[in-house]
Amino acid sequence: MIYVDDVDMNVEFWTEEFGAQVVARQTMNGGYQNVIVGISEEVELSIFPRDYIRIYSPEVSENVPSLMFFSNDFGRLHDELLSAGEITEVNGVLTFNFQDPEGNYFVVAQEQ
């Protein structure tokens, strides 16, 4: 789950930058929208509006995601992500970070 201020902007980011597909849209209490995007056959992200989480689960509303993705197409992904950071080696594994539109950082590691 990712809690964001602008669900539509983040859905656009994940679909355009990663080729994710919208799997489901759910209308929740108060008319808030939750959108699930499929990153791959194995991985889906559930994108929730932070305002909704502040009302129904305030204890976790300010949690920042800490996700690491592994890619077997590491070089191409680095070249295509507009916010991709510098490639570094961590314990023998190539990695880089990137930002979503709200400034949250994620990491991609080269699948070995």
PEKA-V757697 format. One record per residue. N is the residue number from 1. RES is the residue in three letters. OMEGA is omega in whole degrees, 0 to 359 (999 if undefined). BURIAL is # if it has 24 or more other ideal C-beta (glycine too) atoms within 12 Angstrom, else .. Layout:
n=N res=RES omega=OMEGA burial=BURIAL
n=N res=RES omega=OMEGA burial=BURIAL
This chain:
n=1 res=MET omega=175 burial=#
n=2 res=ILE omega=178 burial=#
n=3 res=TYR omega=186 burial=#
n=4 res=VAL omega=176 burial=#
n=5 res=ASP omega=183 burial=.
n=6 res=ASP omega=184 burial=.
n=7 res=VAL omega=184 burial=#
n=8 res=ASP omega=179 burial=.
n=9 res=MET omega=180 burial=.
n=10 res=ASN omega=175 burial=#
n=11 res=VAL omega=178 burial=#
n=12 res=GLU omega=179 burial=.
n=13 res=PHE omega=184 burial=#
n=14 res=TRP omega=179 burial=#
n=15 res=THR omega=181 burial=.
n=16 res=GLU omega=185 burial=.
n=17 res=GLU omega=185 burial=#
n=18 res=PHE omega=182 burial=#
n=19 res=GLY omega=180 burial=.
n=20 res=ALA omega=178 burial=#
n=21 res=GLN omega=175 burial=.
n=22 res=VAL omega=182 burial=#
n=23 res=VAL omega=182 burial=.
n=24 res=ALA omega=171 burial=.
n=25 res=ARG omega=182 burial=.
n=26 res=GLN omega=173 burial=.
n=27 res=THR omega=184 burial=.
n=28 res=MET omega=177 burial=.
n=29 res=ASN omega=178 burial=.
n=30 res=GLY omega=180 burial=.
n=31 res=GLY omega=179 burial=.
n=32 res=TYR omega=180 burial=.
n=33 res=GLN omega=171 burial=#
n=34 res=ASN omega=180 burial=#
n=35 res=VAL omega=177 burial=#
n=36 res=ILE omega=178 burial=#
n=37 res=VAL omega=177 burial=#
n=38 res=GLY omega=178 burial=.
n=39 res=ILE omega=178 burial=#
n=40 res=SER omega=178 burial=.
n=41 res=GLU omega=184 burial=.
n=42 res=GLU omega=190 burial=.
n=43 res=VAL omega=173 burial=.
n=44 res=GLU omega=175 burial=.
n=45 res=LEU omega=176 burial=#
n=46 res=SER omega=186 burial=#
n=47 res=ILE omega=183 burial=#
n=48 res=PHE omega=173 burial=#
n=49 res=PRO omega=181 burial=#
n=50 res=ARG omega=179 burial=#
n=51 res=ASP omega=178 burial=.
n=52 res=TYR omega=181 burial=#
n=53 res=ILE omega=178 burial=#
n=54 res=ARG omega=180 burial=.
n=55 res=ILE omega=191 burial=.
n=56 res=TYR omega=177 burial=.
n=57 res=SER omega=187 burial=.
n=58 res=PRO omega=182 burial=.
n=59 res=GLU omega=181 burial=.
n=60 res=VAL omega=189 burial=.
n=61 res=SER omega=182 burial=.
n=62 res=GLU omega=177 burial=.
n=63 res=ASN omega=177 burial=.
n=64 res=VAL omega=181 burial=.
n=65 res=PRO omega=175 burial=#
n=66 res=SER omega=185 burial=.
n=67 res=LEU omega=173 burial=.
n=68 res=MET omega=177 burial=.
n=69 res=PHE omega=175 burial=#
n=70 res=PHE omega=184 burial=.
n=71 res=SER omega=173 burial=#
n=72 res=ASN omega=175 burial=.
n=73 res=ASP omega=189 burial=.
n=74 res=PHE omega=183 burial=#
n=75 res=GLY omega=180 burial=.
n=76 res=ARG omega=180 burial=.
n=77 res=LEU omega=178 burial=#
n=78 res=HIS omega=182 burial=#
n=79 res=ASP omega=186 burial=.
n=80 res=GLU omega=180 burial=.
n=81 res=LEU omega=183 burial=#
n=82 res=LEU omega=184 burial=.
n=83 res=SER omega=182 burial=.
n=84 res=ALA omega=177 burial=#
n=85 res=GLY omega=181 burial=.
n=86 res=GLU omega=175 burial=.
n=87 res=ILE omega=177 burial=.
n=88 res=THR omega=178 burial=.
n=89 res=GLU omega=179 burial=.
n=90 res=VAL omega=181 burial=.
n=91 res=ASN omega=177 burial=.
n=92 res=GLY omega=181 burial=.
n=93 res=VAL omega=177 burial=.
n=94 res=LEU omega=180 burial=.
n=95 res=THR omega=167 burial=#
n=96 res=PHE omega=177 burial=#
n=97 res=ASN omega=174 burial=#
n=98 res=PHE omega=180 burial=#
n=99 res=GLN omega=168 burial=.
n=100 res=ASP omega=184 burial=#
n=101 res=PRO omega=181 burial=.
n=102 res=GLU omega=176 burial=.
n=103 res=GLY omega=175 burial=.
n=104 res=ASN omega=180 burial=#
n=105 res=TYR omega=174 burial=.
n=106 res=PHE omega=181 burial=#
n=107 res=VAL omega=171 burial=#
n=108 res=VAL omega=177 burial=#
n=109 res=ALA omega=179 burial=#
n=110 res=GLN omega=178 burial=#
n=111 res=GLU omega=182 burial=.
n=112 res=GLN omega=999 burial=.
